């Protein structure tokens, strides 16, 4: 079996801290563990190549953020969201927001990225935690809690995009093939 392209990120503990929903920049600056959302008890797993992975994204984000963001789902968990939406009359966008605890301030959830993994990768996996919405705007301080009756296993893939001083090819540009972006809309 080939080595995961992002294996070295798993020796850097701050990536697990990010997967847990903590804001490392704030934490490192003042030693306070500030955070919201993330994965409860993230466990490292290997992602099989030849499988599709899915990501809900925002059309007002840069392409590197849309494709290089770390939060993904495997097909089985994406399908749970899709089925929930169909059975309960929700749009996939609203079902994703409910089931993944995605505050309005974080994302518009108006794009679905579908990507075929062509290179072995590792991810942190686990159930999502509650997320604190912004105090203003449509969130009005709402605490978003992932659905309790249907558990979704979320994936956080470290290292897909890393900001650099010198431009370089990013992992998301190397590991995915057959990228499809689909626009989703809220039901009216």
C-alpha positions in Angstrom: 0.0 0.0 0.0 1.3 3.4 -1.0 2.1 6.0 1.7 -0.4 8.7 2.4 0.5 12.0 0.6 -0.3 13.9 3.8 1.3 11.5 6.3 3.8 14.0 7.7 0.9 16.3 8.8 -0.1 13.6 11.4 3.2 14.1 13.2 2.3 17.8 13.8 -0.2 17.9 16.7 -1.9 21.2 15.8 -3.7 19.5 12.9 -5.6 17.3 15.4 -6.3 20.3 17.5 -7.9 22.0 14.4 -9.9 18.8 13.7 -11.3 19.2 17.3 -12.5 22.7 16.4 -10.0 24.8 18.2 -8.7 28.0 16.7 -4.9 27.4 16.9 -3.9 31.0 16.0 -5.8 32.3 19.0 -4.7 29.5 21.3 -1.0 29.9 20.4 -1.2 33.7 20.9 -2.7 33.8 24.3 -2.7 30.1 25.5 -6.5 30.0 25.7 -8.3 27.0 24.0 -10.8 28.9 22.0 -12.9 27.0 19.5 -16.3 25.8 18.3 -17.5 23.0 16.1 -15.0 20.3 15.0 -14.9 16.6 15.7 -15.4 14.9 19.0 -12.4 12.6 19.7 -11.0 12.6 16.1 -9.3 9.4 15.1 -6.8 9.0 12.2 -8.0 6.8 9.3 -6.7 6.0 5.8 -8.9 7.1 2.9 -9.1 4.6 0.1 -8.3 5.8 -3.4 -11.0 5.3 -6.0 -13.7 6.6 -3.7 -15.6 9.8 -4.1 -15.5 12.3 -1.2 -17.9 15.3 -0.8 -17.6 18.8 0.6 -20.2 21.5 1.2 -18.7 24.8 0.3 -19.5 28.5 -0.3 -19.6 30.2 -3.7 -18.2 33.4 -2.2 -15.0 31.5 -1.1 -11.9 31.3 -3.2 -11.4 28.2 -5.3 -8.5 27.1 -3.1 -10.8 27.3 -0.1 -13.5 25.4 -1.8 -11.3 22.6 -2.9 -8.6 22.8 -0.2 -10.8 23.1 2.8 -10.2 20.2 5.2 -13.8 19.2 6.0 -15.2 16.3 3.9 -17.6 13.4 3.9 -17.4 9.9 2.5 -20.2 8.7 0.2 -22.0 6.8 3.0 -22.3 9.9 5.2 -23.1 12.2 2.3 -25.9 9.8 1.4 -27.3 10.0 4.9 -27.7 13.8 4.5 -29.2 13.3 1.0 -31.7 10.7 2.3 -32.7 12.8 5.3 -33.4 15.8 3.1 -35.6 13.8 0.7 -37.5 12.1 3.5 -38.2 15.2 5.5 -38.7 17.8 2.7 -35.5 19.7 3.2 -33.1 21.0 0.6 -29.7 19.2 0.8 -28.3 22.6 1.8 -30.6 22.9 4.9 -30.1 19.2 5.8 -26.3 19.7 5.7 -26.5 22.8 7.9 -28.6 20.9 10.4 -26.8 17.6 10.4 -23.2 19.0 10.3 -23.9 22.0 12.6 -22.9 24.7 10.1 -23.6 28.2 11.3 -24.6 30.8 8.6 -21.5 32.9 9.4 -19.3 30.0 8.4 -20.6 29.0 5.0 -23.4 29.6 2.5 -23.6 25.8 1.8 -24.5 26.5 -1.8 -21.9 24.3 -3.5 -21.2 20.6 -3.3 -17.8 19.5 -4.3 -17.5 15.8 -5.4 -13.9 14.6 -5.8 -12.5 11.2 -6.7 -9.4 10.4 -4.5 -6.6 9.4 -6.8 -3.7 9.4 -4.2 -3.7 7.8 -0.7 -4.5 10.2 2.0 -5.2 10.2 5.8 -7.9 12.0 7.7 -9.2 12.5 11.1 -12.7 11.1 11.5 -15.5 11.4 14.0 -18.9 12.8 15.0 -19.3 16.6 14.9 -19.5 18.8 17.9 -21.9 21.7 18.6 -20.8 25.0 16.9 -21.4 28.5 18.1 -22.9 30.9 15.5 -22.0 34.5 15.2 -23.6 36.9 17.8 -25.0 39.0 15.0 -26.5 38.4 11.6 -28.7 35.4 10.9 -27.0 33.2 13.5 -27.9 35.5 16.4 -25.7 33.5 18.7 -27.3 30.2 17.9 -25.6 27.1 19.1 -25.8 24.6 16.3 -26.1 21.0 17.5 -25.6 18.1 15.0 -28.6 15.9 14.7 -28.6 13.3 17.5 -30.8 10.6 16.0 -28.7 10.3 12.8 -24.9 10.4 13.4 -22.7 11.7 10.6 -19.0 10.8 10.6 -17.1 13.9 9.4 -13.6 13.9 7.9 -10.9 16.5 8.4 -8.1 16.1 5.9 -5.0 18.0 7.1 -2.7 19.7 4.6 -5.0 20.0 1.5 -4.2 23.7 1.4 -1.4 25.4 3.3 -0.7 29.1 3.0 2.8 29.7 1.9 5.0 32.7 1.2 6.3 31.1 -1.9 3.6 29.8 -4.3 3.7 26.1 -4.6 1.4 23.3 -5.8 -1.1 22.4 -3.1 -2.1 18.8 -2.1 -5.7 19.4 -3.3 -4.3 19.9 -6.8 -2.5 16.6 -6.7 -4.7 14.1 -4.9 -8.2 14.6 -6.5 -9.3 13.8 -10.0 -12.7 14.1 -11.6 -13.7 17.2 -9.6 -17.3 18.2 -9.9 -18.8 21.3 -8.4 -22.6 21.5 -8.2 -24.6 24.5 -7.1 -27.4 23.9 -4.6 -30.2 26.1 -3.6 -32.6 26.4 -0.7 -36.1 25.2 -1.2 -38.8 27.9 -1.1 
